[in-house]
Each structure stands twice: as C-alpha cells, then as structure tokens.
Amino acid sequence: MVLCNELKGMKLSRAEKFLQNMLDKKENIEGKFYTKASGTILALIKSAEANAKQKNNDVEKLIVKNIKSDLGYKFIRPRSRFKFRGKRGKMSNITVVLGE
C-alpha cells in the first residue's frame, strides 16, 4: 500500500500529523488523499501509542518501524431476494510495529 510505504520509518508524532493533514486534504501522495485509509490507520496508530504509554515506553522516541497491509478475505453481504444479489466486500489486515 502506498500509504504504508510513506509512513515507514517516520517518527510517531510526524506520522500522526501527516495522516491528519491527509484527512484535512492539506497533504497528498501523487495527487491522491486516501482519506478512508488514512483515517483507519490514524486510529490504529493512536491505539498503538496508547499501548506504548501503558508499557512505560517513551512516546517522544517512538518511530514506526514496520507497517504493512495484507489482503484479508473476501465476502458477500447477503440480500433477501435473487434480483438483489449480495454486495461483495473485502477485508484487509493492517499491522503496525513501533520501536525506539
């Protein structure tokens, strides 16, 4: 994923600011804003930051060591009648590793 490649190696505070600017449409990657993905990854990074605080790690020194997005499973959301066939959906698994 393009957004994961941009975030890899960034400091945690810079990564949060970058994702918030993507949501506010102030920064882009090759002309695209990726608002839905950046909102999801921002929530995940804030959760990882809270976990690091709970484990008594220094939040100022944290960097995004590894972030990746893998393809999950595909599914069909069922509908009641034949002519309204189910909508297809995709899941993805996002992994974030923080380090000092």
DOSEGU-86637 format. One line per field, with one value per residue: x, y, z of N, C-alpha, C, O, CB in turn; residue number from 0. Coordinates in pm, 1 decimal. Glycine has a CB too. Layout:
BEGIN
n.u = [X  ...] $
n.v = [Y  ...] $
n.w = [Z  ...] $
ca.u = [X  ...] $
ca.v = [Y  ...] $
ca.w = [Z  ...] $
c.u = [X  ...] $
c.v = [Y  ...] $
c.w = [Z  ...] $
o.u = [X  ...] $
o.v = [Y  ...] $
o.w = [Z  ...] $
cb.u = [X  ...] $
cb.v = [Y  ...] $
cb.w = [Z  ...] $
num = [NUM  ...] $
end
This chain:
BEGIN
n.u = [84.4  52.9  37.5  133.6  401.7  491.4  471.5  649.4  924.5  894.6  879.9  662.4  499.1  520.5  408.2  141.9  66.4  100.4  -95.5  -325.8  -319.9  -361.5  -625.7  -746.2  -703.1  -468.8  -218.3  -86.6  -41.1  106.4  -103.7  -330.8  -549.4  -630.8  -832.0  -1007.4  -848.3  -639.4  -769.8  -840.4  -587.4  -478.6  -633.7  -549.5  -277.3  -291.1  -398.9  -187.4  0.3  -116.4  -94.9  182.6  232.7  110.6  283.6  498.8  683.2  890.7  723.7  805.9  1030.9  951.2  924.3  779.9  837.4  767.3  509.3  234.1  2.4  -210.7  -389.5  -706.6  -987.7  -1238.4  -1582.5  -1941.4  -2210.7  -2520.0  -2842.7  -3203.5  -3364.6  -3348.1  -3296.2  -3176.0  -2883.7  -2613.5  -2380.8  -2039.4  -1752.2  -1435.4  -1183.0  -910.4  -593.4  -414.5  -96.0  98.1  411.2  587.1  887.8  1184.4] $
n.v = [-117.4  222.4  425.7  303.2  264.6  528.6  597.4  435.0  427.6  685.6  931.6  898.5  1117.6  1278.7  1109.7  1095.3  1362.3  1384.1  1202.6  1325.0  1561.7  1451.2  1370.0  1619.5  1713.4  1855.5  1759.3  1537.1  1229.2  1180.6  1323.9  1212.4  1166.6  963.6  934.0  759.7  536.5  663.1  761.6  525.3  412.2  612.8  594.6  341.8  387.0  567.8  400.4  219.8  394.3  450.2  196.0  180.2  381.9  266.0  58.1  189.9  311.9  556.5  802.0  1008.3  917.8  718.4  544.5  454.0  144.1  -75.8  -114.5  -261.3  -375.3  -633.3  -853.8  -954.8  -1161.3  -1225.7  -1146.0  -1190.8  -986.1  -1081.2  -1069.8  -1051.6  -1120.7  -1271.9  -1103.3  -890.3  -923.9  -1017.4  -777.2  -748.2  -763.7  -665.4  -752.2  -626.1  -671.4  -486.6  -416.4  -275.9  -185.3  -47.7  115.0  207.0] $
n.w = [0.0  -74.2  115.1  347.3  278.6  277.5  547.4  681.9  892.6  990.7  1256.6  1539.0  1613.2  1385.1  1195.2  1283.2  1246.1  969.3  874.7  972.8  826.2  576.0  603.2  630.2  381.8  315.5  259.8  12.3  -172.9  -460.3  -580.0  -466.7  -185.2  -7.2  202.8  349.8  411.7  549.1  774.3  907.7  957.6  1114.7  1348.6  1430.1  1479.2  1689.8  1882.9  1910.1  2016.4  2265.1  2377.7  2398.4  2585.4  2805.7  2854.0  2955.8  2776.5  2614.3  2456.3  2293.5  2160.7  1992.3  1683.1  1365.7  1302.2  1139.8  909.7  759.2  512.6  458.5  242.0  336.4  375.8  124.6  97.1  75.6  118.8  222.6  56.9  49.4  -174.5  -503.5  -720.5  -600.4  -557.2  -339.8  -205.3  -277.1  -69.5  75.9  307.5  501.2  658.3  888.6  1008.9  1263.4  1384.1  1642.9  1746.0  1934.5] $
ca.u = [0.0  132.0  37.1  222.5  540.1  523.2  477.8  755.0  1044.0  861.2  853.7  520.5  429.2  516.7  313.5  6.3  41.5  88.0  -226.2  -429.8  -318.2  -424.5  -770.6  -787.7  -669.4  -359.7  -106.7  -131.1  60.1  86.3  -232.2  -441.2  -554.3  -652.1  -894.6  -1062.9  -736.9  -562.4  -848.2  -828.8  -450.0  -459.4  -693.2  -464.5  -152.9  -323.5  -413.6  -52.1  63.3  -172.0  -33.7  321.0  227.2  75.4  402.9  600.7  780.6  898.9  646.3  879.2  1134.7  893.5  914.1  703.6  937.4  712.3  364.9  200.2  -137.7  -225.1  -523.9  -781.2  -1074.6  -1346.8  -1710.2  -2060.9  -2316.8  -2640.6  -2967.2  -3315.1  -3424.2  -3248.2  -3255.1  -3087.2  -2773.5  -2531.2  -2267.8  -1910.6  -1668.0  -1300.9  -1124.0  -764.6  -529.6  -309.8  -4.5  186.1  513.5  657.2  1013.9  1258.6] $
ca.v = [0.0  343.9  499.6  233.1  293.4  665.1  607.0  351.0  500.0  818.6  944.8  879.5  1246.6  1322.0  1022.4  1139.4  1491.0  1356.5  1140.9  1425.7  1650.7  1378.8  1377.4  1757.2  1738.5  1952.7  1687.1  1427.9  1140.9  1174.8  1381.6  1141.6  1195.5  838.9  975.7  648.1  456.8  740.2  766.9  395.6  395.8  709.2  534.6  230.4  440.8  623.6  285.6  169.0  491.3  427.3  72.5  210.8  456.4  170.6  -22.7  282.8  349.2  699.8  827.7  1103.8  848.2  610.3  556.5  346.6  52.9  -156.4  -105.3  -330.8  -405.1  -759.9  -885.1  -1046.5  -1248.4  -1163.1  -1196.4  -1139.1  -948.5  -1141.1  -996.7  -1143.4  -1165.6  -1310.7  -992.3  -804.5  -1010.9  -962.1  -691.8  -807.5  -680.8  -715.3  -717.2  -618.9  -678.1  -386.1  -442.7  -163.2  -215.7  71.9  89.0  327.0] $
ca.w = [0.0  -91.1  241.1  440.2  238.6  318.9  693.4  736.7  934.8  1042.7  1399.2  1566.6  1608.7  1245.0  1125.1  1318.5  1180.9  826.3  849.4  997.1  709.8  465.5  625.7  605.9  241.6  305.9  200.0  -73.9  -228.8  -605.7  -613.6  -401.3  -42.5  66.1  328.0  425.5  463.6  646.9  897.6  973.6  1005.5  1223.1  1469.0  1469.3  1534.3  1821.9  1971.4  1936.7  2105.4  2397.9  2427.2  2435.0  2711.5  2910.9  2880.4  3005.1  2674.3  2589.2  2334.9  2209.7  2084.2  1912.3  1538.0  1301.9  1248.8  1031.4  889.6  635.8  489.6  387.9  195.4  421.4  298.3  50.1  144.6  8.7  212.8  164.4  37.7  64.4  -299.8  -602.3  -807.4  -521.7  -517.0  -233.2  -240.0  -244.1  15.5  101.7  435.7  498.4  788.8  898.6  1118.4  1296.3  1483.1  1687.1  1814.3  1975.7] $
c.u = [89.1  144.5  128.9  368.7  581.8  546.3  595.0  878.7  1018.0  853.3  703.2  443.2  416.9  416.0  170.1  -28.6  20.8  -48.9  -340.4  -435.7  -378.0  -576.6  -824.3  -759.5  -568.9  -235.3  -162.8  -11.1  25.6  -53.8  -352.1  -433.7  -573.4  -718.8  -946.2  -951.7  -659.1  -638.2  -837.1  -690.0  -420.9  -516.9  -606.9  -334.2  -177.5  -342.0  -277.4  23.7  13.0  -115.2  109.6  327.0  198.2  194.9  522.4  713.8  777.4  834.0  721.0  980.1  1079.7  892.8  830.1  805.8  886.1  562.1  333.6  51.4  -146.0  -370.1  -588.2  -866.3  -1181.5  -1477.9  -1823.1  -2163.8  -2449.4  -2756.6  -3081.3  -3370.4  -3315.9  -3201.9  -3168.7  -2974.0  -2685.5  -2418.9  -2139.9  -1829.0  -1532.5  -1256.3  -972.9  -713.1  -415.3  -228.1  86.8  281.7  587.1  785.3  1082.3  1386.9] $
c.v = [124.0  420.0  434.8  259.5  433.4  673.9  531.1  434.4  638.5  816.3  940.4  1010.4  1297.6  1238.7  1063.2  1270.6  1472.6  1298.7  1239.3  1525.1  1583.0  1383.3  1517.0  1803.4  1852.5  1890.3  1574.9  1343.8  1123.6  1219.9  1314.6  1163.7  1071.8  865.4  858.1  564.8  533.0  754.3  637.9  376.1  493.3  654.9  419.8  279.1  502.8  511.1  226.9  263.5  473.3  299.6  96.8  289.7  362.3  84.4  61.9  307.0  500.0  730.3  921.3  1034.5  741.7  644.4  438.9  255.1  -22.0  -135.4  -172.4  -360.3  -531.5  -781.2  -986.7  -1137.6  -1166.1  -1225.4  -1133.6  -1109.7  -995.2  -1042.7  -1097.7  -1196.3  -1190.8  -1191.5  -890.3  -891.6  -940.3  -874.4  -759.3  -710.3  -745.3  -668.9  -705.2  -617.9  -576.9  -413.9  -323.7  -208.0  -86.4  31.7  219.0  340.3] $
c.w = [0.0  40.3  343.9  406.9  280.4  469.8  753.9  768.9  991.1  1194.9  1420.0  1558.5  1465.8  1165.0  1155.2  1249.8  1030.4  793.4  872.6  881.8  587.1  479.8  596.4  462.8  226.4  244.3  114.2  -115.7  -375.2  -645.0  -549.9  -251.0  44.5  201.7  410.8  488.5  569.6  778.1  976.8  1032.9  1118.5  1354.3  1521.5  1532.9  1671.5  1924.3  2007.4  2029.8  2248.9  2459.3  2472.1  2565.3  2827.5  2949.5  2923.4  2905.1  2655.1  2454.6  2239.4  2118.9  1990.3  1763.9  1486.3  1235.4  1127.2  1027.3  757.1  632.3  404.8  349.1  288.3  334.7  226.2  97.2  63.4  115.4  154.8  152.2  31.7  -68.2  -403.1  -684.3  -733.0  -469.4  -415.3  -284.9  -195.3  -160.4  34.7  239.1  416.0  640.7  790.9  1023.6  1138.0  1406.2  1514.9  1758.7  1851.1  1896.2] $
o.u = [190.9  251.1  195.3  450.9  697.8  631.8  635.7  931.5  1112.1  823.8  625.9  333.4  313.8  347.1  85.8  -140.3  -65.3  -112.0  -440.2  -544.2  -438.6  -648.1  -934.8  -788.0  -581.3  -155.0  -272.0  104.2  -73.4  -115.7  -465.4  -324.9  -535.0  -666.7  -929.2  -960.4  -617.0  -575.7  -825.7  -676.5  -345.5  -454.4  -592.9  -285.9  -93.1  -304.0  -254.5  102.6  91.5  -90.0  153.7  416.2  255.1  206.6  635.0  829.2  674.5  884.6  701.5  1012.1  1156.2  864.6  812.3  855.0  953.6  495.6  397.4  -15.3  -94.5  -461.6  -530.8  -820.5  -1210.0  -1482.7  -1802.6  -2200.3  -2486.9  -2766.5  -3057.6  -3419.3  -3205.3  -3083.3  -3096.5  -2970.5  -2684.3  -2368.1  -2133.9  -1836.6  -1516.1  -1288.9  -915.5  -780.0  -328.1  -283.6  146.7  239.3  642.9  791.0  1043.8  1462.7] $
o.v = [127.1  472.5  505.2  275.1  454.4  750.1  560.3  503.8  704.0  713.1  974.3  1014.0  1353.8  1291.1  1066.0  1288.0  1537.3  1339.9  1237.2  1568.5  1649.5  1398.6  1531.7  1917.6  1935.6  1960.5  1524.0  1382.3  1058.9  1160.8  1355.1  1178.0  1074.6  823.1  858.2  527.1  474.6  758.7  640.7  328.9  459.9  668.5  402.4  219.6  491.3  526.4  188.6  218.5  480.5  294.9  40.7  267.4  377.4  42.2  12.3  321.1  564.0  688.6  914.4  1085.8  680.8  757.6  338.4  284.2  -30.3  -138.3  -144.8  -368.7  -535.9  -732.5  -1092.2  -1185.7  -1052.2  -1343.2  -1035.7  -1197.5  -951.2  -945.8  -1216.7  -1309.3  -1137.9  -1178.8  -812.7  -927.8  -817.5  -895.2  -819.9  -588.9  -865.3  -558.0  -766.3  -569.9  -580.9  -432.9  -274.6  -261.8  -22.6  -72.5  326.7  435.1] $
o.w = [69.2  72.2  420.0  497.2  315.7  514.9  866.3  682.0  1035.8  1255.1  1330.3  1503.0  1429.0  1077.5  1065.6  1201.1  970.8  696.1  800.5  843.2  503.1  380.8  544.1  426.8  136.5  183.0  139.6  -96.3  -409.4  -733.5  -575.8  -195.3  161.4  304.8  532.8  605.4  669.4  884.1  1099.3  1145.8  1209.8  1459.5  1642.5  1629.3  1760.3  2040.4  2122.2  2112.9  2343.4  2579.7  2572.4  2647.0  2935.6  3064.6  2927.2  2945.6  2676.8  2350.4  2118.0  2011.6  1915.5  1724.5  1555.1  1126.3  1024.6  1130.9  655.5  735.4  293.1  415.5  315.6  231.0  262.9  132.7  -8.4  193.5  46.1  227.4  11.1  -72.0  -392.4  -714.8  -795.6  -351.8  -407.0  -395.1  -88.3  -179.2  12.7  281.5  325.8  732.1  704.0  1131.8  1042.3  1508.5  1425.7  1824.0  1805.6  1916.7] $
cb.u = [-96.1  69.5  -104.6  194.5  556.5  411.0  350.1  790.5  1136.3  727.8  915.0  501.9  502.4  657.3  335.9  -7.3  158.4  198.0  -245.0  -404.0  -175.2  -374.9  -804.3  -718.3  -795.4  -326.7  -10.0  -205.5  66.5  111.1  -248.7  -437.6  -664.2  -518.3  -1008.1  -1150.3  -643.3  -528.5  -993.8  -860.0  -349.7  -525.6  -835.8  -434.3  -92.0  -452.0  -501.7  26.1  35.9  -324.8  -37.1  390.0  120.2  -40.7  439.3  658.4  752.0  1046.5  510.0  950.6  1232.8  751.6  1056.8  597.4  980.8  747.0  314.8  281.2  -210.5  -174.8  -520.9  -869.1  -1139.9  -1327.5  -1728.1  -2116.8  -2318.1  -2684.0  -2962.5  -3424.3  -3525.2  -3303.6  -3378.3  -3164.2  -2690.4  -2474.2  -2281.5  -1834.1  -1734.6  -1201.6  -1159.2  -715.5  -478.2  -369.4  77.2  103.8  612.0  567.5  1105.8  1290.3] $
cb.v = [-0.3  433.6  508.9  82.5  277.5  760.4  556.0  238.5  511.8  868.1  1076.6  817.1  1350.1  1311.3  875.5  1154.9  1588.1  1260.5  1018.1  1499.9  1696.1  1232.0  1338.0  1849.1  1770.3  2009.4  1631.3  1482.5  1002.6  1032.8  1379.4  989.8  1292.2  765.3  1070.4  560.3  415.5  878.4  795.4  283.1  416.1  844.3  484.0  142.4  545.2  711.1  178.9  150.6  634.9  419.6  -36.1  289.4  567.2  81.8  -102.8  230.5  275.9  748.8  887.6  1206.1  784.9  580.0  558.9  402.6  -45.2  -307.1  44.1  -460.7  -285.7  -876.7  -938.2  -969.5  -1354.0  -1180.6  -1167.3  -1239.9  -793.5  -1259.0  -909.0  -1075.8  -1062.5  -1418.3  -922.9  -733.4  -1053.9  -1072.6  -551.4  -846.6  -656.5  -667.7  -823.5  -493.6  -822.7  -242.6  -569.8  -36.8  -326.4  157.8  3.9  322.9] $
cb.w = [122.0  -197.9  296.5  437.5  87.3  277.4  753.1  638.6  820.9  983.3  1456.7  1703.3  1695.0  1181.3  1164.4  1470.4  1207.2  780.6  938.5  1130.1  679.6  460.9  769.9  703.4  162.6  444.0  309.0  -198.4  -153.4  -656.9  -757.6  -434.3  -15.2  86.2  298.9  335.0  350.1  591.0  866.1  875.3  890.9  1187.5  1439.2  1348.5  1438.6  1814.4  1906.0  1804.5  2056.6  2391.3  2319.3  2322.8  2704.8  2865.7  2757.3  3134.0  2540.3  2592.1  2371.0  2297.0  2178.3  1958.9  1470.6  1196.9  1355.1  1049.2  891.6  622.2  420.7  474.2  50.7  522.4  389.2  -104.9  295.2  -97.5  239.6  247.5  -91.7  139.7  -352.2  -693.8  -865.7  -403.7  -639.1  -150.4  -175.7  -371.7  150.6  -7.3  545.8  421.1  819.9  901.6  1092.6  1341.3  1432.1  1779.3  1727.3  2126.1] $
num = [0  1  2  3  4  5  6  7  8  9  10  11  12  13  14  15  16  17  18  19  20  21  22  23  24  25  26  27  28  29  30  31  32  33  34  35  36  37  38  39  40  41  42  43  44  45  46  47  48  49  50  51  52  53  54  55  56  57  58  59  60  61  62  63  64  65  66  67  68  69  70  71  72  73  74  75  76  77  78  79  80  81  82  83  84  85  86  87  88  89  90  91  92  93  94  95  96  97  98  99] $
end
